Amino acid sequence: MSVFLLIVTAIEAYFLGGINGAILSSRLIFHRDIREFGSKNAGLTNYYRTFGVAGVAMVLAIDIVKSVIAILIGGALMNIVDAYVVGKLFAGFCLVLGHMYPALYRFKGGKGVLCGGVMAWMIDWRVGLGCWAVFLIVVIFTRYVSLGSILASLSCSVFVWAFQYDTLEGVLALLVGLLITVKHAENILRLIGGTESKLTFSKKGTYGSRQP
């Protein structure tokens, strides 16, 4: 029974993860594909840098709602075998995987940071608060979104263990963090080389600034 439930959880979370807010918003609003601009990443940061604030709310809404639904379903399914938190974490892992490598979009998606951030809140508000605090502190002091994302995602397992969740639950949280970190491999190289872009604030973005 548990294996069957894990398979169902993996399928639903993966395909919900593949519904990409940045891709949908860029196509609906600008009739462009975000993966053709900037870092080519289908995520919120690249979307904002490229198109500015227009459509950011749509990106956030799509990615947050899909994450909440996928994780709630995973938790509900695995709760049948008394593994509610494991179900949410496993769903979170498959959700992030689907967001990064969506079958719908030729396996070219985003980096899963927002999905992982939603997962942290849904595991435990204290875990979510801790992860987002790490993210905000790093970004505020360095202006590197990528560095904040990496450290926040890796801190998730630390907070899960700190609040006395089981070893398996901590391992699943760590796997999500490692998955997000690996997806940031190019950012890590740029951080080491001192060429990583810092966060700047713009209403239009680079695409908007080129329009007549």
MOPEVEN-V978206 format. One record per backbone hydrogen bond with DSSP energy under -1.0 kcal/mol. CO is the residue of the C=O (numbers start at 0). NH is the residue of the N-H. E is the energy in kcal/mol with one decimal. If there is no record, write none. Layout:
co={CO	CO}
nh={NH	NH}
e={E	E}
This chain:
co={0	1	2	3	4	5	6	7	8	9	10	11	12	13	15	17	19	20	21	22	23	24	25	25	32	33	36	40	42	43	44	45	46	47	48	49	52	54	55	56	57	58	59	60	61	62	63	64	65	66	67	68	69	70	71	72	73	74	76	77	77	78	82	83	84	85	86	87	88	89	90	91	92	93	94	95	96	98	99	101	102	104	108	111	112	113	114	115	116	117	118	119	123	124	125	126	127	128	129	130	131	132	133	134	135	136	137	138	142	143	144	145	146	147	148	149	150	154	155	156	157	158	159	160	165	166	167	168	169	170	171	172	173	174	175	176	177	178	181	183	184	185	186	187	188	189	202	204	206	207}
nh={4	5	6	7	8	9	10	11	12	13	14	15	16	17	18	19	23	24	25	26	27	28	29	31	35	36	39	42	46	47	48	49	50	51	205	206	55	58	59	60	61	62	63	64	65	66	67	68	69	70	71	72	73	74	75	76	77	78	79	80	82	81	86	87	88	89	90	91	92	93	94	95	96	97	98	99	100	109	108	106	105	107	41	115	116	117	118	119	120	121	122	123	127	128	129	130	131	132	133	134	135	136	137	138	139	140	141	142	198	147	148	149	150	151	152	153	154	158	159	160	161	162	164	163	169	170	171	172	173	174	175	176	177	178	179	180	181	182	184	187	188	189	190	191	192	194	52	208	209	210}
e={-2.4	-2.3	-2.2	-2.4	-2.5	-2.7	-2.3	-2.6	-2.5	-2.3	-2.2	-1.9	-2.3	-1.2	-1.5	-1.2	-2.4	-2.5	-2.2	-1.9	-2.7	-2.7	-1.2	-2.0	-2.5	-1.7	-2.8	-1.6	-2.1	-2.8	-2.4	-1.8	-3.4	-1.8	-2.7	-3.1	-2.1	-2.2	-2.7	-2.6	-2.6	-2.3	-2.6	-2.5	-2.3	-1.4	-2.6	-2.5	-2.4	-2.4	-2.4	-2.4	-2.2	-2.5	-2.5	-2.7	-2.3	-1.3	-1.2	-1.0	-2.2	-1.8	-2.4	-1.9	-2.5	-3.0	-2.3	-2.1	-2.2	-2.3	-2.6	-2.4	-2.2	-2.5	-2.2	-2.3	-2.8	-1.6	-2.0	-3.0	-1.0	-1.5	-1.4	-2.3	-2.4	-2.4	-2.2	-2.1	-1.5	-2.0	-1.5	-1.7	-2.6	-2.5	-2.2	-2.6	-2.5	-1.9	-2.0	-2.2	-2.7	-2.5	-2.3	-2.5	-2.7	-2.0	-2.1	-2.3	-3.2	-2.0	-2.6	-2.4	-2.5	-2.2	-2.3	-2.1	-1.6	-2.3	-2.3	-2.5	-2.4	-1.9	-1.9	-1.9	-2.0	-2.4	-2.4	-2.0	-2.1	-2.4	-1.8	-2.0	-2.7	-2.3	-2.2	-2.1	-2.8	-1.8	-1.7	-2.4	-2.0	-2.0	-2.6	-2.4	-2.1	-2.4	-1.8	-2.0	-1.1	-1.0}
